[in-house]
Amino acid sequence: MNINQRVATVALAITLAISLSSCADMSKRDRNTAIGAGVGAVGGAVLTDGSALGTVGGAAVGGLIGRQVGK
């Protein structure tokens, strides 16, 4: 993974953390979905060396898993 991909991944993680802190009025299920999507996006980016398809796929799978947690 080159430096640009690492910077993009860190920027995504920071943006996610900031955006989640402002979602206090979300339901627990919605919050789990958002957290799962964020974690999945970062994981997908890392596993596919920053591939856009891997990032989007990771976000989709993570969001689905997060939505099902605590159902």
mmCIF file of the N, C-alpha and C atoms, coordinates in Angstrom:
data_MODEL
# 
_entry.id   MODEL 
# 
loop_
_atom_site.group_PDB 
_atom_site.id 
_atom_site.type_symbol 
_atom_site.label_atom_id 
_atom_site.label_alt_id 
_atom_site.label_comp_id 
_atom_site.label_asym_id 
_atom_site.label_entity_id 
_atom_site.label_seq_id 
_atom_site.pdbx_PDB_ins_code 
_atom_site.Cartn_x 
_atom_site.Cartn_y 
_atom_site.Cartn_z 
_atom_site.occupancy 
_atom_site.B_iso_or_equiv 
_atom_site.pdbx_formal_charge 
_atom_site.auth_seq_id 
_atom_site.auth_comp_id 
_atom_site.auth_asym_id 
_atom_site.auth_atom_id 
_atom_site.pdbx_PDB_model_num 
ATOM 1   N N  . MET A 1 1  ? 0.856   -1.169 0.000  1.00 0.00 ? 1  MET A N  1 
ATOM 2   C CA . MET A 1 1  ? 0.000   0.000  0.000  1.00 0.00 ? 1  MET A CA 1 
ATOM 3   C C  . MET A 1 1  ? 0.901   1.230  0.000  1.00 0.00 ? 1  MET A C  1 
ATOM 4   N N  . ASN A 1 2  ? 0.679   2.128  -0.957 1.00 0.00 ? 2  ASN A N  1 
ATOM 5   C CA . ASN A 1 2  ? 1.524   3.316  -1.016 1.00 0.00 ? 2  ASN A CA 1 
ATOM 6   C C  . ASN A 1 2  ? 1.035   4.380  -0.029 1.00 0.00 ? 2  ASN A C  1 
ATOM 7   N N  . ILE A 1 3  ? 1.780   5.443  0.083  1.00 0.00 ? 3  ILE A N  1 
ATOM 8   C CA . ILE A 1 3  ? 1.499   6.487  1.074  1.00 0.00 ? 3  ILE A CA 1 
ATOM 9   C C  . ILE A 1 3  ? 0.157   7.171  0.818  1.00 0.00 ? 3  ILE A C  1 
ATOM 10  N N  . ASN A 1 4  ? -0.223  7.370  -0.449 1.00 0.00 ? 4  ASN A N  1 
ATOM 11  C CA . ASN A 1 4  ? -1.503  8.010  -0.753 1.00 0.00 ? 4  ASN A CA 1 
ATOM 12  C C  . ASN A 1 4  ? -2.676  7.161  -0.287 1.00 0.00 ? 4  ASN A C  1 
ATOM 13  N N  . GLN A 1 5  ? -2.576  5.869  -0.446 1.00 0.00 ? 5  GLN A N  1 
ATOM 14  C CA . GLN A 1 5  ? -3.641  4.974  -0.006 1.00 0.00 ? 5  GLN A CA 1 
ATOM 15  C C  . GLN A 1 5  ? -3.735  4.953  1.515  1.00 0.00 ? 5  GLN A C  1 
ATOM 16  N N  . ARG A 1 6  ? -2.607  4.998  2.177  1.00 0.00 ? 6  ARG A N  1 
ATOM 17  C CA . ARG A 1 6  ? -2.613  5.027  3.648  1.00 0.00 ? 6  ARG A CA 1 
ATOM 18  C C  . ARG A 1 6  ? -3.237  6.314  4.155  1.00 0.00 ? 6  ARG A C  1 
ATOM 19  N N  . VAL A 1 7  ? -2.876  7.428  3.547  1.00 0.00 ? 7  VAL A N  1 
ATOM 20  C CA . VAL A 1 7  ? -3.444  8.714  3.945  1.00 0.00 ? 7  VAL A CA 1 
ATOM 21  C C  . VAL A 1 7  ? -4.953  8.717  3.720  1.00 0.00 ? 7  VAL A C  1 
ATOM 22  N N  . ALA A 1 8  ? -5.394  8.173  2.604  1.00 0.00 ? 8  ALA A N  1 
ATOM 23  C CA . ALA A 1 8  ? -6.827  8.111  2.310  1.00 0.00 ? 8  ALA A CA 1 
ATOM 24  C C  . ALA A 1 8  ? -7.559  7.234  3.322  1.00 0.00 ? 8  ALA A C  1 
ATOM 25  N N  . THR A 1 9  ? -6.968  6.128  3.705  1.00 0.00 ? 9  THR A N  1 
ATOM 26  C CA . THR A 1 9  ? -7.585  5.235  4.679  1.00 0.00 ? 9  THR A CA 1 
ATOM 27  C C  . THR A 1 9  ? -7.690  5.907  6.045  1.00 0.00 ? 9  THR A C  1 
ATOM 28  N N  . VAL A 1 10 ? -6.630  6.575  6.468  1.00 0.00 ? 10 VAL A N  1 
ATOM 29  C CA . VAL A 1 10 ? -6.650  7.282  7.751  1.00 0.00 ? 10 VAL A CA 1 
ATOM 30  C C  . VAL A 1 10 ? -7.667  8.419  7.708  1.00 0.00 ? 10 VAL A C  1 
ATOM 31  N N  . ALA A 1 11 ? -7.723  9.149  6.607  1.00 0.00 ? 11 ALA A N  1 
ATOM 32  C CA . ALA A 1 11 ? -8.690  10.237 6.474  1.00 0.00 ? 11 ALA A CA 1 
ATOM 33  C C  . ALA A 1 11 ? -10.112 9.706  6.543  1.00 0.00 ? 11 ALA A C  1 
ATOM 34  N N  . LEU A 1 12 ? -10.366 8.568  5.929  1.00 0.00 ? 12 LEU A N  1 
ATOM 35  C CA . LEU A 1 12 ? -11.689 7.953  5.982  1.00 0.00 ? 12 LEU A CA 1 
ATOM 36  C C  . LEU A 1 12 ? -12.049 7.559  7.408  1.00 0.00 ? 12 LEU A C  1 
ATOM 37  N N  . ALA A 1 13 ? -11.117 6.983  8.120  1.00 0.00 ? 13 ALA A N  1 
ATOM 38  C CA . ALA A 1 13 ? -11.374 6.573  9.500  1.00 0.00 ? 13 ALA A CA 1 
ATOM 39  C C  . ALA A 1 13 ? -11.654 7.775  10.393 1.00 0.00 ? 13 ALA A C  1 
ATOM 40  N N  . ILE A 1 14 ? -10.900 8.855  10.224 1.00 0.00 ? 14 ILE A N  1 
ATOM 41  C CA . ILE A 1 14 ? -11.117 10.062 11.020 1.00 0.00 ? 14 ILE A CA 1 
ATOM 42  C C  . ILE A 1 14 ? -12.472 10.687 10.692 1.00 0.00 ? 14 ILE A C  1 
ATOM 43  N N  . THR A 1 15 ? -12.794 10.756 9.413  1.00 0.00 ? 15 THR A N  1 
ATOM 44  C CA . THR A 1 15 ? -14.088 11.303 9.000  1.00 0.00 ? 15 THR A CA 1 
ATOM 45  C C  . THR A 1 15 ? -15.230 10.481 9.581  1.00 0.00 ? 15 THR A C  1 
ATOM 46  N N  . LEU A 1 16 ? -15.093 9.183  9.551  1.00 0.00 ? 16 LEU A N  1 
ATOM 47  C CA . LEU A 1 16 ? -16.115 8.306  10.108 1.00 0.00 ? 16 LEU A CA 1 
ATOM 48  C C  . LEU A 1 16 ? -16.289 8.550  11.607 1.00 0.00 ? 16 LEU A C  1 
ATOM 49  N N  . ALA A 1 17 ? -15.192 8.645  12.323 1.00 0.00 ? 17 ALA A N  1 
ATOM 50  C CA . ALA A 1 17 ? -15.269 8.866  13.765 1.00 0.00 ? 17 ALA A CA 1 
ATOM 51  C C  . ALA A 1 17 ? -15.951 10.193 14.091 1.00 0.00 ? 17 ALA A C  1 
ATOM 52  N N  . ILE A 1 18 ? -15.625 11.228 13.352 1.00 0.00 ? 18 ILE A N  1 
ATOM 53  C CA . ILE A 1 18 ? -16.242 12.537 13.587 1.00 0.00 ? 18 ILE A CA 1 
ATOM 54  C C  . ILE A 1 18 ? -17.728 12.499 13.251 1.00 0.00 ? 18 ILE A C  1 
ATOM 55  N N  . SER A 1 19 ? -18.074 11.864 12.143 1.00 0.00 ? 19 SER A N  1 
ATOM 56  C CA . SER A 1 19 ? -19.482 11.829 11.754 1.00 0.00 ? 19 SER A CA 1 
ATOM 57  C C  . SER A 1 19 ? -20.319 10.988 12.710 1.00 0.00 ? 19 SER A C  1 
ATOM 58  N N  . LEU A 1 20 ? -19.770 9.927  13.245 1.00 0.00 ? 20 LEU A N  1 
ATOM 59  C CA . LEU A 1 20 ? -20.520 9.098  14.187 1.00 0.00 ? 20 LEU A CA 1 
ATOM 60  C C  . LEU A 1 20 ? -20.739 9.811  15.512 1.00 0.00 ? 20 LEU A C  1 
ATOM 61  N N  . SER A 1 21 ? -19.824 10.664 15.904 1.00 0.00 ? 21 SER A N  1 
ATOM 62  C CA . SER A 1 21 ? -19.995 11.371 17.168 1.00 0.00 ? 21 SER A CA 1 
ATOM 63  C C  . SER A 1 21 ? -21.143 12.374 17.102 1.00 0.00 ? 21 SER A C  1 
ATOM 64  N N  . SER A 1 22 ? -21.537 12.779 15.906 1.00 0.00 ? 22 SER A N  1 
ATOM 65  C CA . SER A 1 22 ? -22.635 13.734 15.779 1.00 0.00 ? 22 SER A CA 1 
ATOM 66  C C  . SER A 1 22 ? -23.979 13.048 15.562 1.00 0.00 ? 22 SER A C  1 
ATOM 67  N N  . CYS A 1 23 ? -24.038 11.758 15.690 1.00 0.00 ? 23 CYS A N  1 
ATOM 68  C CA . CYS A 1 23 ? -25.272 11.004 15.429 1.00 0.00 ? 23 CYS A CA 1 
ATOM 69  C C  . CYS A 1 23 ? -25.886 10.486 16.719 1.00 0.00 ? 23 CYS A C  1 
ATOM 70  N N  . ALA A 1 24 ? -25.994 11.319 17.719 1.00 0.00 ? 24 ALA A N  1 
ATOM 71  C CA . ALA A 1 24 ? -26.500 10.892 19.017 1.00 0.00 ? 24 ALA A CA 1 
ATOM 72  C C  . ALA A 1 24 ? -27.972 10.518 18.975 1.00 0.00 ? 24 ALA A C  1 
ATOM 73  N N  . ASP A 1 25 ? -28.731 11.082 18.039 1.00 0.00 ? 25 ASP A N  1 
ATOM 74  C CA . ASP A 1 25 ? -30.160 10.807 17.995 1.00 0.00 ? 25 ASP A CA 1 
ATOM 75  C C  . ASP A 1 25 ? -30.520 9.623  17.096 1.00 0.00 ? 25 ASP A C  1 
ATOM 76  N N  . MET A 1 26 ? -29.527 8.913  16.614 1.00 0.00 ? 26 MET A N  1 
ATOM 77  C CA . MET A 1 26 ? -29.781 7.729  15.783 1.00 0.00 ? 26 MET A CA 1 
ATOM 78  C C  . MET A 1 26 ? -30.228 6.570  16.658 1.00 0.00 ? 26 MET A C  1 
ATOM 79  N N  . SER A 1 27 ? -31.027 5.673  16.073 1.00 0.00 ? 27 SER A N  1 
ATOM 80  C CA . SER A 1 27 ? -31.386 4.467  16.803 1.00 0.00 ? 27 SER A CA 1 
ATOM 81  C C  . SER A 1 27 ? -30.144 3.574  16.908 1.00 0.00 ? 27 SER A C  1 
ATOM 82  N N  . LYS A 1 28 ? -30.202 2.628  17.827 1.00 0.00 ? 28 LYS A N  1 
ATOM 83  C CA . LYS A 1 28 ? -29.054 1.737  17.999 1.00 0.00 ? 28 LYS A CA 1 
ATOM 84  C C  . LYS A 1 28 ? -28.791 0.934  16.724 1.00 0.00 ? 28 LYS A C  1 
ATOM 85  N N  . ARG A 1 29 ? -29.848 0.528  16.061 1.00 0.00 ? 29 ARG A N  1 
ATOM 86  C CA . ARG A 1 29 ? -29.700 -0.259 14.836 1.00 0.00 ? 29 ARG A CA 1 
ATOM 87  C C  . ARG A 1 29 ? -29.062 0.569  13.724 1.00 0.00 ? 29 ARG A C  1 
ATOM 88  N N  . ASP A 1 30 ? -29.496 1.828  13.582 1.00 0.00 ? 30 ASP A N  1 
ATOM 89  C CA . ASP A 1 30 ? -28.899 2.710  12.575 1.00 0.00 ? 30 ASP A CA 1 
ATOM 90  C C  . ASP A 1 30 ? -27.429 2.979  12.878 1.00 0.00 ? 30 ASP A C  1 
ATOM 91  N N  . ARG A 1 31 ? -27.118 3.171  14.155 1.00 0.00 ? 31 ARG A N  1 
ATOM 92  C CA . ARG A 1 31 ? -25.729 3.411  14.549 1.00 0.00 ? 31 ARG A CA 1 
ATOM 93  C C  . ARG A 1 31 ? -24.874 2.190  14.244 1.00 0.00 ? 31 ARG A C  1 
ATOM 94  N N  . ASN A 1 32 ? -25.390 0.988  14.534 1.00 0.00 ? 32 ASN A N  1 
ATOM 95  C CA . ASN A 1 32 ? -24.646 -0.239 14.231 1.00 0.00 ? 32 ASN A CA 1 
ATOM 96  C C  . ASN A 1 32 ? -24.416 -0.383 12.724 1.00 0.00 ? 32 ASN A C  1 
ATOM 97  N N  . THR A 1 33 ? -25.413 0.003  11.929 1.00 0.00 ? 33 THR A N  1 
ATOM 98  C CA . THR A 1 33 ? -25.271 -0.055 10.475 1.00 0.00 ? 33 THR A CA 1 
ATOM 99  C C  . THR A 1 33 ? -24.153 0.878  10.016 1.00 0.00 ? 33 THR A C  1 
ATOM 100 N N  . ALA A 1 34 ? -24.150 2.109  10.537 1.00 0.00 ? 34 ALA A N  1 
ATOM 101 C CA . ALA A 1 34 ? -23.123 3.088  10.153 1.00 0.00 ? 34 ALA A CA 1 
ATOM 102 C C  . ALA A 1 34 ? -21.734 2.633  10.589 1.00 0.00 ? 34 ALA A C  1 
ATOM 103 N N  . ILE A 1 35 ? -21.636 2.122  11.792 1.00 0.00 ? 35 ILE A N  1 
ATOM 104 C CA . ILE A 1 35 ? -20.336 1.646  12.286 1.00 0.00 ? 35 ILE A CA 1 
ATOM 105 C C  . ILE A 1 35 ? -19.859 0.462  11.442 1.00 0.00 ? 35 ILE A C  1 
ATOM 106 N N  . GLY A 1 36 ? -20.758 -0.464 11.159 1.00 0.00 ? 36 GLY A N  1 
ATOM 107 C CA . GLY A 1 36 ? -20.394 -1.620 10.333 1.00 0.00 ? 36 GLY A CA 1 
ATOM 108 C C  . GLY A 1 36 ? -19.938 -1.209 8.948  1.00 0.00 ? 36 GLY A C  1 
ATOM 109 N N  . ALA A 1 37 ? -20.624 -0.225 8.359  1.00 0.00 ? 37 ALA A N  1 
ATOM 110 C CA . ALA A 1 37 ? -20.236 0.253  7.030  1.00 0.00 ? 37 ALA A CA 1 
ATOM 111 C C  . ALA A 1 37 ? -18.863 0.909  7.068  1.00 0.00 ? 37 ALA A C  1 
ATOM 112 N N  . GLY A 1 38 ? -18.608 1.686  8.098  1.00 0.00 ? 38 GLY A N  1 
ATOM 113 C CA . GLY A 1 38 ? -17.302 2.342  8.213  1.00 0.00 ? 38 GLY A CA 1 
ATOM 114 C C  . GLY A 1 38 ? -16.173 1.358  8.406  1.00 0.00 ? 38 GLY A C  1 
ATOM 115 N N  . VAL A 1 39 ? -16.379 0.425  9.300  1.00 0.00 ? 39 VAL A N  1 
ATOM 116 C CA . VAL A 1 39 ? -15.353 -0.594 9.554  1.00 0.00 ? 39 VAL A CA 1 
ATOM 117 C C  . VAL A 1 39 ? -15.149 -1.459 8.311  1.00 0.00 ? 39 VAL A C  1 
ATOM 118 N N  . GLY A 1 40 ? -16.248 -1.807 7.658  1.00 0.00 ? 40 GLY A N  1 
ATOM 119 C CA . GLY A 1 40 ? -16.152 -2.606 6.437  1.00 0.00 ? 40 GLY A CA 1 
ATOM 120 C C  . GLY A 1 40 ? -15.422 -1.878 5.327  1.00 0.00 ? 40 GLY A C  1 
ATOM 121 N N  . ALA A 1 41 ? -15.677 -0.570 5.199  1.00 0.00 ? 41 ALA A N  1 
ATOM 122 C CA . ALA A 1 41 ? -14.989 0.212  4.164  1.00 0.00 ? 41 ALA A CA 1 
ATOM 123 C C  . ALA A 1 41 ? -13.490 0.251  4.407  1.00 0.00 ? 41 ALA A C  1 
ATOM 124 N N  . VAL A 1 42 ? -13.108 0.499  5.647  1.00 0.00 ? 42 VAL A N  1 
ATOM 125 C CA . VAL A 1 42 ? -11.672 0.531  5.969  1.00 0.00 ? 42 VAL A CA 1 
ATOM 126 C C  . VAL A 1 42 ? -11.058 -0.847 5.757  1.00 0.00 ? 42 VAL A C  1 
ATOM 127 N N  . GLY A 1 43 ? -11.739 -1.883 6.220  1.00 0.00 ? 43 GLY A N  1 
ATOM 128 C CA . GLY A 1 43 ? -11.235 -3.246 6.035  1.00 0.00 ? 43 GLY A CA 1 
ATOM 129 C C  . GLY A 1 43 ? -11.122 -3.619 4.571  1.00 0.00 ? 43 GLY A C  1 
ATOM 130 N N  . GLY A 1 44 ? -12.137 -3.268 3.795  1.00 0.00 ? 44 GLY A N  1 
ATOM 131 C CA . GLY A 1 44 ? -12.101 -3.555 2.357  1.00 0.00 ? 44 GLY A CA 1 
ATOM 132 C C  . GLY A 1 44 ? -10.976 -2.818 1.662  1.00 0.00 ? 44 GLY A C  1 
ATOM 133 N N  . ALA A 1 45 ? -10.747 -1.571 2.059  1.00 0.00 ? 45 ALA A N  1 
ATOM 134 C CA . ALA A 1 45 ? -9.658  -0.790 1.460  1.00 0.00 ? 45 ALA A CA 1 
ATOM 135 C C  . ALA A 1 45 ? -8.301  -1.394 1.795  1.00 0.00 ? 45 ALA A C  1 
ATOM 136 N N  . VAL A 1 46 ? -8.151  -1.800 3.041  1.00 0.00 ? 46 VAL A N  1 
ATOM 137 C CA . VAL A 1 46 ? -6.869  -2.374 3.463  1.00 0.00 ? 46 VAL A CA 1 
ATOM 138 C C  . VAL A 1 46 ? -6.624  -3.717 2.775  1.00 0.00 ? 46 VAL A C  1 
ATOM 139 N N  . LEU A 1 47 ? -7.639  -4.563 2.728  1.00 0.00 ? 47 LEU A N  1 
ATOM 140 C CA . LEU A 1 47 ? -7.466  -5.893 2.150  1.00 0.00 ? 47 LEU A CA 1 
ATOM 141 C C  . LEU A 1 47 ? -7.251  -5.878 0.637  1.00 0.00 ? 47 LEU A C  1 
ATOM 142 N N  . THR A 1 48 ? -7.748  -4.852 -0.041 1.00 0.00 ? 48 THR A N  1 
ATOM 143 C CA . THR A 1 48 ? -7.622  -4.794 -1.498 1.00 0.00 ? 48 THR A CA 1 
ATOM 144 C C  . THR A 1 48 ? -6.649  -3.711 -1.953 1.00 0.00 ? 48 THR A C  1 
ATOM 145 N N  . ASP A 1 49 ? -5.808  -3.257 -1.057 1.00 0.00 ? 49 ASP A N  1 
ATOM 146 C CA . ASP A 1 49 ? -4.810  -2.220 -1.352 1.00 0.00 ? 49 ASP A CA 1 
ATOM 147 C C  . ASP A 1 49 ? -5.434  -0.951 -1.927 1.00 0.00 ? 49 ASP A C  1 
ATOM 148 N N  . GLY A 1 50 ? -6.559  -0.533 -1.358 1.00 0.00 ? 50 GLY A N  1 
ATOM 149 C CA . GLY A 1 50 ? -7.175  0.731  -1.738 1.00 0.00 ? 50 GLY A CA 1 
ATOM 150 C C  . GLY A 1 50 ? -8.081  0.667  -2.949 1.00 0.00 ? 50 GLY A C  1 
ATOM 151 N N  . SER A 1 51 ? -8.434  -0.503 -3.394 1.00 0.00 ? 51 SER A N  1 
ATOM 152 C CA . SER A 1 51 ? -9.329  -0.640 -4.535 1.00 0.00 ? 51 SER A CA 1 
ATOM 153 C C  . SER A 1 51 ? -10.694 -0.042 -4.207 1.00 0.00 ? 51 SER A C  1 
ATOM 154 N N  . ALA A 1 52 ? -11.251 0.724  -5.134 1.00 0.00 ? 52 ALA A N  1 
ATOM 155 C CA . ALA A 1 52 ? -12.567 1.334  -4.922 1.00 0.00 ? 52 ALA A CA 1 
ATOM 156 C C  . ALA A 1 52 ? -13.634 0.254  -4.760 1.00 0.00 ? 52 ALA A C  1 
ATOM 157 N N  . LEU A 1 53 ? -13.553 -0.786 -5.573 1.00 0.00 ? 53 LEU A N  1 
ATOM 158 C CA . LEU A 1 53 ? -14.521 -1.873 -5.488 1.00 0.00 ? 53 LEU A CA 1 
ATOM 159 C C  . LEU A 1 53 ? -14.429 -2.581 -4.135 1.00 0.00 ? 53 LEU A C  1 
ATOM 160 N N  . GLY A 1 54 ? -13.227 -2.802 -3.659 1.00 0.00 ? 54 GLY A N  1 
ATOM 161 C CA . GLY A 1 54 ? -13.038 -3.434 -2.355 1.00 0.00 ? 54 GLY A CA 1 
ATOM 162 C C  . GLY A 1 54 ? -13.556 -2.573 -1.223 1.00 0.00 ? 54 GLY A C  1 
ATOM 163 N N  . THR A 1 55 ? -13.364 -1.261 -1.322 1.00 0.00 ? 55 THR A N  1 
ATOM 164 C CA . THR A 1 55 ? -13.839 -0.342 -0.297 1.00 0.00 ? 55 THR A CA 1 
ATOM 165 C C  . THR A 1 55 ? -15.366 -0.310 -0.256 1.00 0.00 ? 55 THR A C  1 
ATOM 166 N N  . VAL A 1 56 ? -15.977 -0.180 -1.413 1.00 0.00 ? 56 VAL A N  1 
ATOM 167 C CA . VAL A 1 56 ? -17.441 -0.144 -1.489 1.00 0.00 ? 56 VAL A CA 1 
ATOM 168 C C  . VAL A 1 56 ? -18.034 -1.489 -1.076 1.00 0.00 ? 56 VAL A C  1 
ATOM 169 N N  . GLY A 1 57 ? -17.426 -2.561 -1.532 1.00 0.00 ? 57 GLY A N  1 
ATOM 170 C CA . GLY A 1 57 ? -17.901 -3.887 -1.145 1.00 0.00 ? 57 GLY A CA 1 
ATOM 171 C C  . GLY A 1 57 ? -17.785 -4.116 0.348  1.00 0.00 ? 57 GLY A C  1 
ATOM 172 N N  . GLY A 1 58 ? -16.678 -3.693 0.922  1.00 0.00 ? 58 GLY A N  1 
ATOM 173 C CA . GLY A 1 58 ? -16.497 -3.812 2.368  1.00 0.00 ? 58 GLY A CA 1 
ATOM 174 C C  . GLY A 1 58 ? -17.521 -3.002 3.139  1.00 0.00 ? 58 GLY A C  1 
ATOM 175 N N  . ALA A 1 59 ? -17.824 -1.803 2.650  1.00 0.00 ? 59 ALA A N  1 
ATOM 176 C CA . ALA A 1 59 ? -18.832 -0.961 3.301  1.00 0.00 ? 59 ALA A CA 1 
ATOM 177 C C  . ALA A 1 59 ? -20.207 -1.614 3.239  1.00 0.00 ? 59 ALA A C  1 
ATOM 178 N N  . ALA A 1 60 ? -20.538 -2.184 2.097  1.00 0.00 ? 60 ALA A N  1 
ATOM 179 C CA . ALA A 1 60 ? -21.846 -2.835 1.940  1.00 0.00 ? 60 ALA A CA 1 
ATOM 180 C C  . ALA A 1 60 ? -21.977 -4.041 2.865  1.00 0.00 ? 60 ALA A C  1 
ATOM 181 N N  . VAL A 1 61 ? -20.960 -4.883 2.872  1.00 0.00 ? 61 VAL A N  1 
ATOM 182 C CA . VAL A 1 61 ? -21.009 -6.078 3.722  1.00 0.00 ? 61 VAL A CA 1 
ATOM 183 C C  . VAL A 1 61 ? -20.997 -5.684 5.201  1.00 0.00 ? 61 VAL A C  1 
ATOM 184 N N  . GLY A 1 62 ? -20.155 -4.719 5.549  1.00 0.00 ? 62 GLY A N  1 
ATOM 185 C CA . GLY A 1 62 ? -20.102 -4.264 6.940  1.00 0.00 ? 62 GLY A CA 1 
ATOM 186 C C  . GLY A 1 62 ? -21.410 -3.646 7.388  1.00 0.00 ? 62 GLY A C  1 
ATOM 187 N N  . GLY A 1 63 ? -22.048 -2.872 6.512  1.00 0.00 ? 63 GLY A N  1 
ATOM 188 C CA . GLY A 1 63 ? -23.337 -2.284 6.844  1.00 0.00 ? 63 GLY A CA 1 
ATOM 189 C C  . GLY A 1 63 ? -24.407 -3.340 7.069  1.00 0.00 ? 63 GLY A C  1 
ATOM 190 N N  . LEU A 1 64 ? -24.405 -4.363 6.231  1.00 0.00 ? 64 LEU A N  1 
ATOM 191 C CA . LEU A 1 64 ? -25.380 -5.453 6.402  1.00 0.00 ? 64 LEU A CA 1 
ATOM 192 C C  . LEU A 1 64 ? -25.161 -6.202 7.715  1.00 0.00 ? 64 LEU A C  1 
ATOM 193 N N  . ILE A 1 65 ? -23.912 -6.466 8.026  1.00 0.00 ? 65 ILE A N  1 
ATOM 194 C CA . ILE A 1 65 ? -23.610 -7.158 9.273  1.00 0.00 ? 65 ILE A CA 1 
ATOM 195 C C  . ILE A 1 65 ? -23.977 -6.284 10.469 1.00 0.00 ? 65 ILE A C  1 
ATOM 196 N N  . GLY A 1 66 ? -23.607 -5.008 10.404 1.00 0.00 ? 66 GLY A N  1 
ATOM 197 C CA . GLY A 1 66 ? -23.947 -4.095 11.494 1.00 0.00 ? 66 GLY A CA 1 
ATOM 198 C C  . GLY A 1 66 ? -25.447 -3.978 11.695 1.00 0.00 ? 66 GLY A C  1 
ATOM 199 N N  . ARG A 1 67 ? -26.190 -4.002 10.623 1.00 0.00 ? 67 ARG A N  1 
ATOM 200 C CA . ARG A 1 67 ? -27.664 -3.896 10.706 1.00 0.00 ? 67 ARG A CA 1 
ATOM 201 C C  . ARG A 1 67 ? -28.272 -5.113 11.404 1.00 0.00 ? 67 ARG A C  1 
ATOM 202 N N  . GLN A 1 68 ? -27.633 -6.279 11.251 1.00 0.00 ? 68 GLN A N  1 
ATOM 203 C CA . GLN A 1 68 ? -28.169 -7.507 11.840 1.00 0.00 ? 68 GLN A CA 1 
ATOM 204 C C  . GLN A 1 68 ? -27.743 -7.725 13.278 1.00 0.00 ? 68 GLN A C  1 
ATOM 205 N N  . VAL A 1 69 ? -26.733 -7.009 13.744 1.00 0.00 ? 69 VAL A N  1 
ATOM 206 C CA . VAL A 1 69 ? -26.247 -7.188 15.109 1.00 0.00 ? 69 VAL A CA 1 
ATOM 207 C C  . VAL A 1 69 ? -27.319 -6.718 16.085 1.00 0.00 ? 69 VAL A C  1 
ATOM 208 N N  . GLY A 1 70 ? -27.628 -7.535 17.049 1.00 0.00 ? 70 GLY A N  1 
ATOM 209 C CA . GLY A 1 70 ? -28.607 -7.187 18.070 1.00 0.00 ? 70 GLY A CA 1 
ATOM 210 C C  . GLY A 1 70 ? -30.042 -7.184 17.591 1.00 0.00 ? 70 GLY A C  1 
ATOM 211 N N  . LYS A 1 71 ? -30.311 -7.844 16.502 1.00 0.00 ? 71 LYS A N  1 
ATOM 212 C CA . LYS A 1 71 ? -31.670 -7.870 15.932 1.00 0.00 ? 71 LYS A CA 1 
ATOM 213 C C  . LYS A 1 71 ? -32.616 -8.640 16.809 1.00 0.00 ? 71 LYS A C  1 
# 
